[in-house]
Amino acid sequence: MKSDQSLYIEKLLNLYIGLPETPSRVSRYDRQMAYQLYEQKVPIEAIEAAFLLASVRRIYRAPSFPALGPIRSLHYFLPVIEEVSSNQLAPNYVQYLRCKLASHTECKLISK
């Protein structure tokens, strides 16, 4: 049976690599950061909300802005995790972000 720590880290890292523009594999630095977030007792719900918020912000930013490079590390999300941790998002807004991200992903699959 897996420990709470193992389950937390596994879920966090699976959420991370499931996002658009993130690596398909995690690095040891990503694992270390996931462990630190576990030690800081950051709720997985806050981390998921931060992942969604940051991803939607990236995808739907103004086309006139310069293109962003791919996300290379879990560290990219730390400022948004802090933002979400201090200002909890409403559950219906998190659901909205999920739908917005899913609709973008579906659009990408259809256009290929």
N, C-alpha and C positions, 0 to 999 in steps of 0.2 A: 504494500500500500504506500502511495506517495505521500510525502509530508505536505503540510500547508505551503511551505516555502517552495517546494518543487512544483506544486500545482500553480501557484501564483506566477512564478517565473515562466513556466511553460505557457500559460495563458497569455501573459504579457508579450512574450516573444512571438507567439503565433499571431496575435493581433498585429504586431509590428510588421512582420514579414508579409502579412496579408494586405497591407496598404499599397496603393499605387505609388510608384516612384521610390520604393524602398528596396533594399537588397533582397535577394531570394534566400539568403542564408544569414544567420547572425554571427557576429564576431565575438571574440572573448570579451571585448570592451562592452559590447551590448549586454552580454551576460552579467558582467560586473555591474553595469548600470541597473539592470533589472533587479539584481540582488540588493543594491543600495536603496532602490525604491521600495522593495519589500521591507528592508530594515527601517526605513522611514515611515512605514505603515501607510503609504499612499494607497488609497482604495483603488482597486482595479477598475472600478466604474469611472473614477476621475481620469485615469490614464486612458481608458478607451474613449471617453468624451474628448480628451485633449488630442488624441490621434485623429479622431473624426474632424474636429474643428480645424486643426492645422492642415489636414489633407484637403478639406473643402476650400479653405482659404487659398491654398496653393493652386488648386485646379481652376477655381472660378475668379482668379485675380484678373485685373484689367488686361486685355490683350496688348495694350500699348506699352505695358511694362516689359522690361527685358526678361527673357526666358530664365528660369531657375534650373540649376543643375539637379541631378538626382540626389535623393537623401542617402547619405552614406553611413549614418550612425543614429542610434537611438537618442544620443545626446541632442540631436536637432530638436527634439520635442520637449526638452526640459523647460524652456520658458513658457510654453503653452500648458504643460502639466502644472506648473506653478500658478499660472493664470486661472486655470480651471479649479485648482485646489482652493484658491482664495475666493473665487466667485463661482460657486456651484451652478452648473447649468440646469435649467428646467428639464425634466425627463422628456417632455414633448419636443423640446428643442434638440435633444440628443437623437430622438427618433427622426426628426426632420433631417439632421445631418447624415444619419444612416441612409435615408432614402435619397438624399442629394448625391451622396457618394455612389450608391448603388446605381442610380440612373446614369451617372457619368460613365461608370464601368460598363454598363449595358450598351450605352451609345458607342463606346470605343469598340466593343466586340462586334456590333452590327456594322460599323464602318470599315472593318478590316476585310 
